[in-house]
């Protein structure tokens, strides 16, 4: 059995590979069609003009569902491992809520392009990266609280390192973006897709775009730390048949008469 076939480890792997592919494929398409500059454009700029906009949107929508599924499995795993620890259970529920909010932000980014509905796109980015960073912090704290009985110290330090990487990328992107869009380098820079290295504002633009790519891949790297944990978990779907026909109400059958229809491992 291959390592990605163990348990549900394929889930975070699929999330990371698919999301990275959505960035790379839209970037390649935009470069080939000369819609953006080859040197580190904004990720959002590579998904602004058709046809890459269509590819970017549909692939990120799939990433949204993969992210929600991954976070839910993580939530169920922590709940099962620490059923009698109220502090961990509260943090776990908070983490799931924050994670799903982050996924909703990703869905907004996918469907509301930067050059068309800028403020809604920025809202999606704040939910994805801002709330997502808090999700990473919560999961890092959970890893700390669950060591050494349930988590190794290596996993905790790995998640802490990725969280710090993400936080530094957010800070760098925020500062450079504030400088860039302060009005010192011209107006309506949001619509600008091509930059000349000789023009003013190019340096903060490059710092901002590099920070955005760094931030995106720091998020993906965090889910790679779930692989070993997910190798030790599986889900089982159980469906009970509550009637011998589809036109009778379930209440007409006693509980002991309910037959097991499906029970299998995912």
Buried (B, 14 or more C-beta within 10 A) or exposed (E): EEEBEBBBBBBBBBBBEBBBEBBEBBBEBBBEEEBBBEEBBBBBBBBBBEEBBEBBBEBBBBBBEBBBBBBBBBBBBBBEBBEEBEEBBEBBBBBBBBBBBBBBBBBBBBBBBBBEBBEBBBBBBEBBBBBBBBBBBBBBBBBBBBBEEBBEEEBBBBBBBBBEBBBBBBEBBBBBBEBBBEEEBEEEBBEBBEBEEEEEBBEBBBBBBBBBBBBBBBBBBBBBBBBBBBBEBEBEEEEEEBBEEEEEEEEEBEEEEEEEEEEEEE
